[in-house]
């Protein structure tokens, strides 16, 4: 082999090793990050699924793939967010109704991924459970880039608490969850189809006024979420019925609202296919329980 070619290859190898050293990336991290487009397409394909049984069977493998990538690149905030979102959606759609203990464990797992992403966004885990005033100050310093980590930390944390309401320590954490989601509202109320408004619709609607509930505020948040999604996300109305209308004892409105969900045509947004299929299933389940709930 000509000496000139050998020198060029040696120079190229030296440059490649130098680039790796300067970037701080290992080969496994580079490979993991190179899979990002495939993961993004996988998430999009799952969101567009209309067959709930196929989704139930497929999601766990996708979640383990993301966790495998995180073993190679544990500081990858984007993968942490996707893991949190995936575990949250799988648990909400396919686990919580049948096995609350397992659901609590999975929400806790989702929460851990989200908190790791939030740490990479500039809010350390220790700060979440530290002084409340310092937490508020730290939240004020976060910008819109932190919204995904903030939203999924609050969402997973909130569901984790919801399944442990008999634990006073968990209840004491609710104001911190609220603070995180209030920051999401301040930075980008449109994120995840107005998901922060859905959160507060549940937060204020699922409790009687004597325990901090506020039906007017709940309705306002549900209305805003519906407007932001242009009434395409049917889970907004399912949660309105499940939390607000049930707490109000508004049986007729409960029945009518869930009936509208069941009768709703397919969404014009294919990215909402799975969410709306789950909404219809949950609406049917709630209507089947109507006598017990009222």
C-alpha positions in Angstrom: 0.0 0.0 0.0 1.5 3.4 -0.9 3.0 5.3 2.0 0.9 8.4 1.1 -2.4 6.4 1.6 -1.1 4.9 4.9 -0.3 8.4 6.1 -3.7 9.7 5.1 -5.5 6.9 6.9 -3.4 7.5 10.0 -4.2 11.2 9.9 -7.9 10.5 9.5 -7.9 8.0 12.4 -6.1 10.6 14.5 -8.6 13.3 13.6 -11.5 10.9 14.4 -10.1 10.0 17.8 -9.4 13.7 18.5 -13.0 14.6 17.6 -14.3 11.9 19.9 -12.2 13.1 22.7 -13.2 16.7 22.2 -16.8 15.9 22.0 -16.8 13.8 25.1 -18.7 11.1 23.4 -17.9 7.4 23.4 -18.6 5.2 20.4 -21.7 3.7 22.1 -23.0 7.2 22.7 -22.6 8.2 19.1 -24.4 5.0 18.0 -27.2 5.6 20.5 -27.6 9.2 19.4 -27.6 8.1 15.7 -30.8 6.1 16.5 -32.8 9.3 17.3 -34.6 9.6 14.0 -35.7 5.9 14.2 -37.0 6.5 17.7 -38.8 9.6 16.6 -40.4 7.7 13.8 -41.3 4.9 16.1 -43.1 7.3 18.5 -45.0 8.8 15.6 -46.0 5.4 14.2 -47.3 4.4 17.7 -49.3 7.6 18.1 -51.0 6.9 14.7 -52.0 3.3 15.7 -55.7 2.7 15.9 -55.7 -0.9 17.1 -55.4 -0.9 20.9 -54.4 -4.5 21.2 -51.6 -4.0 18.7 -50.5 -0.9 20.7 -50.6 -2.8 24.0 -48.4 -5.6 22.6 -46.0 -3.3 20.9 -45.3 -0.5 23.4 -43.2 -2.5 25.9 -40.6 -3.5 23.3 -40.3 0.1 22.2 -39.8 1.2 25.8 -37.1 -1.3 26.4 -35.4 -0.2 23.2 -35.3 3.4 24.6 -34.0 2.2 27.9 -31.3 0.2 26.1 -30.2 3.3 24.3 -30.1 5.1 27.7 -27.7 2.5 29.1 -25.3 3.7 26.3 -26.2 7.4 26.7 -27.7 8.0 30.2 -27.5 11.7 29.9 -29.6 11.9 26.8 -32.5 14.2 27.9 -34.5 13.6 24.7 -34.6 9.8 25.3 -35.4 10.4 29.0 -38.4 12.5 27.9 -39.6 9.8 25.4 -39.2 7.1 28.1 -41.2 9.1 30.6 -43.9 9.8 28.0 -44.0 6.2 26.9 -44.3 4.7 30.3 -46.9 7.2 31.2 -49.0 6.5 28.2 -48.7 2.8 28.4 -49.6 2.8 32.1 -52.5 5.2 31.7 -53.9 3.3 28.7 -53.3 -0.3 29.6 -52.3 -0.9 33.2 -53.9 1.5 35.7 -57.5 0.1 35.4 -56.5 -3.5 36.0 -53.5 -3.3 38.4 -53.1 -0.1 40.5 -50.0 -1.4 42.3 -48.1 -2.1 39.1 -49.4 1.2 37.7 -47.9 3.1 40.6 -44.6 1.4 40.1 -44.6 2.2 36.4 -45.6 5.8 37.0 -42.7 6.0 39.5 -40.4 4.7 36.8 -41.6 7.2 34.3 -41.1 9.9 36.9 -37.5 8.9 37.4 -36.8 9.3 33.6 -38.5 12.7 33.6 -36.6 13.9 36.6 -33.4 12.9 34.9 -34.3 14.9 31.9 -35.2 17.9 34.1 -31.8 17.6 35.8 -30.2 18.0 32.3 -32.4 21.0 31.8 -30.9 22.8 34.8 -33.2 21.8 37.7 -31.4 19.3 40.0 -33.4 16.5 41.6 -32.4 17.7 45.1 -34.0 21.0 44.3 -37.4 19.3 43.7 -37.6 18.2 47.3 -35.7 21.1 48.8 -36.9 24.5 50.0 -40.1 25.5 48.3 -39.0 29.2 47.8 -35.8 28.1 46.2 -37.6 25.7 43.9 -39.8 28.6 42.7 -36.7 30.7 42.1 -35.1 27.9 40.1 -38.2 27.4 38.0 -38.3 31.1 37.1 -34.8 30.6 35.5 -35.9 27.9 33.2 -36.9 28.8 29.6 -39.0 27.1 27.0 -36.4 24.5 26.3 -37.2 22.9 29.7 -40.9 22.5 28.9 -40.9 18.8 27.9 -39.0 17.8 31.0 -41.1 20.0 33.2 -44.4 18.7 31.7 -43.6 15.0 32.0 -42.1 15.4 35.4 -45.3 17.0 36.7 -47.5 14.6 34.8 -45.8 11.4 35.9 -45.3 12.7 39.5 -49.0 13.7 39.7 -50.2 10.2 38.6 -47.8 8.5 41.0 -49.3 10.6 43.8 -52.9 9.9 42.7 -52.4 6.2 43.2 -51.0 6.8 46.7 -53.4 9.3 48.2 -53.4 7.4 51.5 -49.8 8.4 52.0 -49.5 11.8 53.7 -45.9 12.2 52.4 -47.1 11.9 48.8 -50.0 14.4 49.3 -47.4 16.9 50.7 -45.6 16.8 47.4 -48.6 18.1 45.4 -47.8 21.8 45.7 -44.4 21.0 44.1 -46.1 19.3 41.2 -48.4 22.2 40.8 -45.4 24.6 40.7 -43.8 22.7 37.9 -47.0 22.6 35.8 -47.6 26.3 36.4 -44.2 27.0 34.9 -45.2 25.0 31.9 -48.3 27.1 31.5 -46.2 30.3 31.8 -43.7 29.1 29.2 -45.9 27.3 26.6 -49.5 26.5 27.3 -49.8 24.8 23.9 -47.3 22.0 24.7 -48.7 18.5 24.2 -52.1 19.7 23.0 -52.6 22.0 25.9 -51.8 19.2 28.3 -51.0 21.6 31.2 -54.6 22.8 31.1 -55.9 19.2 31.2 -53.7 18.7 34.2 -55.3 21.6 36.0 -58.7 20.6 34.9 -58.2 17.4 36.8 -56.3 19.1 39.6 -59.2 21.5 40.5 -62.1 19.3 39.3 -61.2 16.0 41.0 -61.6 17.4 44.6 -64.5 18.8 46.5 -64.2 22.6 47.2 -63.6 21.9 50.9 -60.4 20.0 49.9 -59.1 22.6 47.5 -61.2 21.9 44.5 -62.5 24.7 42.3 -65.1 23.7 39.7 -65.1 27.0 37.9 -61.3 26.9 37.4 -61.5 23.3 36.4 -64.0 24.0 33.7 -62.0 27.0 32.5 -58.9 24.8 32.0 -60.8 22.0 30.3 -62.4 24.6 27.9 -58.9 26.1 27.2 -57.5 22.6 26.5 -60.4 21.8 24.1 -59.8 25.1 22.3 -56.0 24.6 22.0 -56.6 21.1 20.5 -59.4 22.4 18.4 -61.6 19.7 20.0 -59.6 17.0 18.3 -58.2 15.4 21.5 -61.1 13.4 23.0 -59.3 12.7 26.2 -60.1 16.3 27.3 -63.8 15.4 27.5 -63.2 12.0 29.0 -61.3 13.7 31.9 -63.9 16.4 32.2 -66.5 13.8 32.8 -64.4 11.5 34.9 -63.1 14.2 37.3 -65.2 17.4 37.1 -68.7 16.2 36.2 -68.5 13.2 38.5 -67.3 15.3 41.4 -70.1 17.8 40.7 -72.7 15.0 40.6 -73.7 16.2 37.1 -74.9 12.8 35.9 -76.8 14.0 32.8 -73.8 16.1 31.6 -71.5 13.1 32.4 -73.6 10.8 30.2 -74.0 13.3 27.4 -70.3 14.2 27.3 -69.1 10.6 27.2 -71.7 9.9 24.5 -70.3 12.6 22.4 -66.8 11.1 22.7 -68.2 7.7 21.5 -70.0 9.3 18.6 -67.0 11.5 17.6 -65.7 10.9 14.0 -62.1 10.0 13.4 -59.8 12.9 14.0 -58.3 14.7 11.1 -55.0 14.6 12.9 -53.5 11.1 12.6 -51.1 11.8 15.4 -54.1 11.6 17.8 -55.3 8.2 16.6 -54.1 6.2 19.6 -55.0 8.9 22.1 -58.6 9.1 20.7 -58.9 5.3 20.5 -58.0 5.2 24.2 -60.5 8.0 24.9 -63.3 6.0 23.3 -62.4 2.9 25.4 -62.3 4.9 28.6 -65.6 6.6 27.7 -67.3 3.3 27.2 -65.8 1.9 30.5 -67.0 5.0 32.4 -70.5 4.8 31.0 -70.7 1.1 32.0 -69.9 2.2 35.6 -72.4 5.1 35.6 -74.8 3.5 38.1 -71.9 2.9 40.5 -70.4 6.3 40.1 -73.6 8.2 40.8 
